[in-house]
Amino acid sequence: MYNPTNRSLGPLSGDAYEILLTAIEPSEGIAPEKALGNLREEGFSDGDAEFAIERLLLRGYLYEVDGELFITERAGSSSE
């Protein structure tokens, strides 16, 4: 499990993470283009959306498998 309190994101990436938490089902992935689209719909510029997703990937909040983005399981969440 990943504990997001261990790695600060900053306000931009933090806001993006909150948006993507609702956009990405825990057991399903989302295409990066769709994730970018979700952030743009919430007012992110292209550059800010790309930066936020890259930072989320680098910090371990998101991971990519076969071209799909997934939310890393958070500490305290149940996988049962």
N, C-alpha and C positions, 0 to 999 in steps of 0.2 A: 504494500500500500504506500501511497505517496502522501505526504503531509505538506500541503501548500503553504503552511505558515512558516516553513523552513526556508523558503526562497521568495523574497520580495519581487514583485512584478513591476511596480509603479502603477500610476493611475490609468494610463492608456491601456496597457495590457491587462490590468485587473478588470477594467470595464469590458474588454473584449472577452475575457474568460467567463465573466458572468453571463454575457450574451450567448456564448457558445455552450455553456452548461445547459441552457434551455433548448438549444438548437440541435444538439447531438445526443441521441439516445444512448444510455450507458452501454448497451450491448451491440450497438450499431455504429458504423462509421459514417462520415460525411466527406464528400469530395472537397478538396481544398477550394475549388472555385465557388462551391455553394457556401462554404464557411466565409469566404471573402464577401460574397453577396449578402449574407446575413449581417455582417458588420457594416457594409455600405448602407444597407437599409436603415441601420440605426444611426447613421450620420458620420461614419468613419470615411475619411478620404481613402483613395486607393493606397497611397503610401503608408498611411497609418494602419490600415487593415493588414497589409502585408507585413509591416514591422511587428504588429501585435502577434500575428500567427507565428512568425519566425521566433519571436521571444518566447512564446508559450511552448513551442517545440524545444527550444534550447534549454529552457528551465524545467522541462519534464511535466508540464501541465497537460500537454497534448503529446501524442505519439502518432506516427504514420506507419501503416501497414498496407501494402499493395495499393498505394495511391489514395488511401482513405485516412482521414483524421479521426482519432479516438480520444476521448477524455481519459486521463489517467485516473485510476481508482483512488478516491480520496480517503484519508485516514478517517475512521469512524463510520464509513459507509459499509453496508452489508452486501455481500455478493450472494447471499442465499436467496 
